[in-house]
Amino acid sequence: MNKLFRSRIHRAFILIGVVLLLGVLGYRYISNFSWLDAFYMTVITVTTVGFSEVGPMGADAKLFTVFLIITSIFIFAFAVSVVTEYILSRNSHQILKKKKVKSKVNNLSKHVIICGYGRNGMQAAERLLAYKKPFVVIEKDKVVVEKYENEILFVEGDASDDEVLKQAGIAKAQYLIAAMPDDAANLFVVLSARQLKKELFIISRASLVTSQKKLELGGANKVIMPDKIGGDHMASLVVIPDLITFMDKLSTEGEHTTNLEEIPIEEFKGKVEYNTLIDLDLRKKTGCTIIGYIEPNGNYIINPDADLKLVPKSKVIVLGRPEQINKLNEMFHIA
């Protein structure tokens, strides 16, 4: 639609230029006016301002003036109608786009809100897309929104604004990721989000060590320092290169390539009788190995014993090849 309007606007301006050129040439050669007088006569004629002629005009010049006035009226009317239609349609398009975004956000539930679509926000979005986890991005840079709006669901605005967070569906959201490069901006987002929803799980990015404690006090459940993680990873490649390379091979890129899976105990309820880890018998049934256990209070147990008793609201972390993970998901109907 924008290409069509641009084409029509270009056509209108070309026609205006043709009329001006025709007028200048006509007055120059019909009435023998100077180039300046010919241009002046053309402008006051096509704009119908009603100033007097710069010199005597014969019958040919008067007929030419009538023709020029009628032609310019139609062309200027066409140009005004095209520009007006473009402005109105653009406003209508923006309204329709906002309604469409609002409708999509209203249909989301237990989704993720990503605040900021910079490098870290983009990486988070790519991972969530790979796992088909619903999310919406809050971004105030209009250029960024227009560039990626056909790929990602955006809410345009300041993430620290309560109304913008509400537009992103914070009432029904499960997670919020504050991924902006400025620690102060992330802190404002964390404070606003925690005030709007107490049970929201908030993950924030931090650049400075001194910001970590402030973000946690502000309400962030987890604070991630990408620069620190990157430095530790590079140093580890020097100290224990094979182990780190092996860990990197444990891909978690998407649902069809993952080697690790986190599964709530409730997923097995009604599908298998269990009291302990050995009762699940995942190794024999699927080939997957349970390498971790997360207690309801968040305590992590690495390489748990087989006789560990399972309790509600806990989780198991399983390791396996992609086909084994898929078999596990299919066998127990894990979404």
Secondary structure, 3 states (H helix, E strand, C coil): CHHHHHHHHHHHHHHHHHHHHHHHHHHHHHCCCCHHHHHHHHHHHHCCCCCCCCCCCCHHHHHHHHHHHHHHHHHHHHHHHHHHHHHHHHHHHHHHHHHHHHHHHHCCCCCEEEECCCHHHHHHHHHHHHCCCCEEEEECCHHHHHHHCCCCCEEECCCCCHHHHHHCCCCCCCEEEECCCCHHHHHHHHHHHHHHCCCCEEEEECCCHHHHHHHHHHCCCEEECHHHHHHHHHHHHHHCHHHHHHHHHCCCCCCCCCCEEEEEHHHHCCCCCCCEHHHHCHHHHHCCEEEEEECCCCCEEECCCCCCECCCCCEEEEECCHHHHHHHHHHCCCC
